[in-house]
Structures are given as structure tokens and as C-alpha cells.
């Protein structure tokens, strides 16, 4: 019997070697940092922090294209790889938001120029644009209700920010724009807090930050 087993084992195909799966880093902090920094810069301009009301905010265009836009979009793609549907949806969508915002400032896109003959139409269109993002953000707020208190606060403040900015464009209300800028600054700080909480893991830090997990 042992002789037959030796013959069978001789002609059996060798088992393929076990290959360890590559470790994938957490893309969440990167996406949150890209969102936070770009949001902070634009929100300080909206809040007229140290500058006259209505001053140009074109300095945010580079950030919106690359850090808030491209980098955040890439973080969203890596969230797909980790299996995080919520993170993938959020980062990819807000990366798209910043890219779509930045393209409005590029003369070749002819977006703002196309409204030149229609006074007030650009502001109304921007109000619709921001309202749509407020609705999407409210949906994300509902979707994250079992994540953490810190994440819920982030999407709540972001929803309020979009609503105030939309109202500012619809009604030409400078006070609503300043309030939207102030809420945007708060949103950016909360986003950075969430990012830092993701970076300060038990394996890499002597301390961690509480986020109030709800799941």
C-alpha cells in the first residue's frame, strides 16, 4: 500500500507556494486631509477672513484640481480596493466636486463666460449646483449614522455649509456666505480631526484620538 502511495505522490502536481497578500494602507486619512485643507482655504475666503467681502478666491483652484480633487479621487479608488463602499463613494464624489469646481475658473472651459449675457443666471445656477451637493451630503449623513460621532458631525456641518452657500447664491446674501464660510472652517477642522484619528493607530502612536464609534 505504501508503495502505491509513493507512486501516486511521485506524479502529483506540486502545490503552488502560498503568496502573502500585500498590505494595503488605510487611504482614509489621505482623502480626509485633501478634503480638509482645500475646504479650509476656500472657506476662509468665503468668510472674508482678513480680506474684503467678495475678494477673488482663485488661489484655491490649484488645490481643488490636485489635492482636493485628484488626490481625494485616488483615495476613493483605493477605498474600493479595501472594500469600504462608504469611503469610496465619499472620497470619489467629493474629489469630483472639487474638480468640477476648479474647472469653472479655467477660461478655456467657457463656463462663467457663457453667463455674461444673463445677469444673475450664474448665481442661480451655482445655487442649484450647491443645493444638489447639499442633498448628496445629507444622504451621506444618513449613510454614516452607524460610523462614529466625529464622522456624523463632519457630514452634518458639511450639509449646513452647502445649504448656506446655496442660499447665498440664490438670494445674494453676503451674511449667508460668511456663515457658510464659518461652517466650512469648522467642517475642515473636524475632517482633520478624523484624519488624525486614523493616523494615530495603536501600532504607530503612543496615544489615540476618540471618535465615538457607534457600530
C-alpha positions in Angstrom: 0.0 0.0 0.0 2.8 2.4 0.9 4.5 1.6 -2.5 1.3 2.6 -4.4 1.1 5.9 -2.4 4.7 6.6 -3.2 4.0 6.2 -6.9 0.9 8.4 -6.7 2.7 11.1 -4.8 5.5 11.0 -7.4 3.2 12.0 -10.2 1.1 14.5 -8.3 1.4 18.1 -9.4 3.3 20.2 -6.8 1.2 22.6 -4.8 1.7 26.3 -5.6 3.6 28.2 -3.0 1.5 30.4 -0.6 1.8 34.0 -1.5 1.1 36.6 1.2 -1.5 39.2 0.2 0.1 42.7 0.0 -0.8 45.0 2.9 -2.9 48.0 1.8 -2.6 51.2 3.8 -5.6 53.0 5.0 -6.5 55.6 2.3 -9.0 57.4 4.6 -6.6 59.9 6.3 -5.2 61.0 2.9 -8.7 61.6 1.5 -9.8 63.5 4.6 -6.6 65.7 4.6 -7.1 66.6 0.9 -10.7 67.5 1.6 -9.9 69.4 4.8 -7.1 71.6 3.5 -9.0 72.6 0.3 -12.2 73.2 2.2 -10.3 75.4 4.8 -8.7 77.6 2.1 -12.0 78.2 0.3 -14.0 78.7 3.5 -11.6 81.3 4.8 -12.2 83.2 1.6 -16.0 82.8 1.8 -15.9 84.0 5.4 -13.9 87.1 4.3 -11.2 86.3 6.8 -8.8 89.2 6.7 -9.9 90.3 3.2 -12.7 92.4 1.7 -16.0 90.7 1.0 -16.2 89.4 -2.5 -12.4 89.1 -2.9 -11.1 86.6 -5.6 -10.6 83.1 -4.3 -8.7 81.8 -7.3 -5.8 80.6 -5.1 -8.0 77.6 -4.3 -8.0 76.4 -7.9 -4.7 74.6 -7.8 -5.7 72.9 -4.5 -9.1 72.0 -6.0 -7.5 70.3 -9.0 -4.8 68.4 -7.3 -5.1 67.9 -3.6 -8.9 68.2 -3.0 -9.6 66.8 -6.5 -7.1 64.3 -7.9 -5.6 63.1 -4.6 -9.0 62.6 -3.0 -10.3 60.8 -6.1 -7.3 58.4 -5.9 -8.1 57.9 -2.2 -11.6 56.9 -3.2 -10.3 54.4 -5.7 -8.2 52.8 -3.0 -11.2 52.6 -0.7 -12.8 50.4 -3.3 -9.7 48.1 -3.1 -10.1 47.9 0.7 -13.8 47.1 0.4 -15.1 50.3 2.0 -18.1 51.3 0.0 -18.9 54.4 2.0 -15.3 55.7 1.9 -15.1 55.0 -1.8 -18.3 56.8 -2.5 -17.5 59.8 -0.3 -13.9 60.4 -1.5 -14.6 59.8 -5.1 -17.6 62.1 -5.1 -16.0 65.0 -3.3 -12.9 64.6 -5.4 -15.2 65.0 -8.4 -16.8 68.0 -6.6 -13.5 69.8 -6.3 -12.5 69.0 -9.9 -15.9 70.3 -11.2 -15.5 73.4 -9.0 -12.0 74.1 -10.3 -12.9 73.8 -14.0 -15.3 76.7 -13.6 -12.3 79.0 -13.2 -10.5 77.8 -16.4 -11.1 80.3 -19.2 -11.0 77.6 -21.9 -13.9 75.8 -20.2 -16.1 78.9 -21.0 -18.4 78.2 -18.1 -18.5 81.5 -16.4 -18.2 83.4 -19.7 -21.3 81.7 -21.1 -23.4 83.5 -18.5 -22.2 87.0 -19.4 -25.4 87.9 -21.3 -27.7 86.7 -18.5 -27.3 88.8 -15.3 -27.9 86.8 -12.2 -28.1 83.5 -14.0 -24.7 82.4 -12.9 -25.5 82.8 -9.2 -28.8 81.0 -9.7 -27.0 78.1 -11.4 -24.4 78.0 -8.7 -27.3 77.8 -6.1 -28.7 74.8 -7.9 -25.2 73.2 -8.1 -24.7 73.7 -4.3 -28.2 72.5 -3.5 -27.5 69.3 -5.3 -24.4 68.8 -3.3 -26.3 69.6 -0.1 -28.8 66.8 -1.0 -26.0 64.3 -1.7 -24.2 65.3 1.6 -27.4 64.8 3.5 -27.7 61.3 2.0 -24.1 60.6 3.1 -25.0 61.9 6.6 -27.8 59.3 6.8 -25.5 56.6 5.5 -22.9 57.2 8.2 -25.3 57.0 11.1 -23.6 53.9 12.5 -20.0 55.0 11.9 -18.9 57.5 14.6 -19.9 60.7 16.3 -16.9 62.5 14.7 -18.0 61.4 11.2 -21.6 62.3 11.8 -20.5 65.8 12.9 -18.4 66.1 9.7 -21.2 65.4 7.3 -23.7 67.4 9.4 -21.5 70.5 9.3 -20.8 70.0 5.6 -24.5 69.7 4.8 -25.1 73.0 6.6 -22.2 74.6 4.7 -23.7 73.7 1.4 -27.1 74.9 2.4 -25.8 78.3 3.5 -23.7 78.8 0.4 -26.6 77.8 -1.8 -28.8 80.4 -0.1 -26.0 83.0 -0.5 -26.1 82.4 -4.3 -29.8 82.2 -4.6 -30.6 85.4 -2.7 -27.3 87.3 -3.0 -27.0 87.2 0.8 -23.5 88.1 1.9 -24.2 87.1 5.5 -25.2 83.6 4.4 -21.9 83.3 2.5 -19.9 84.4 5.6 -21.8 81.9 7.7 -21.2 79.2 5.1 -17.5 80.0 5.2 -17.5 79.8 9.0 -19.2 76.4 8.9 -16.8 75.3 6.2 -13.9 76.1 8.6 -15.5 74.0 11.3 -16.0 71.2 8.7 -12.4 71.3 7.7 -11.2 71.1 11.4 -13.5 68.1 12.0 -12.2 66.4 8.8 -8.6 66.9 10.0 -9.5 65.5 13.4 -10.9 62.4 11.7 -7.8 62.1 9.6 -5.5 62.4 12.6 -7.6 59.8 14.4 -7.0 57.5 11.5 -3.2 58.1 11.5 -2.8 57.7 15.3 -3.2 53.9 15.5 -2.2 51.7 18.3 0.6 50.3 16.2 2.0 53.7 15.2 1.3 56.1 18.2 1.6 56.3 21.9 -2.0 57.7 22.1 -5.2 57.7 20.0 -8.0 60.2 19.5 -11.6 59.3 20.4 -14.1 59.4 17.6 -17.1 58.0 19.4 -17.7 54.8 17.4 -21.3 53.8 17.1 -21.1 50.4 15.4 
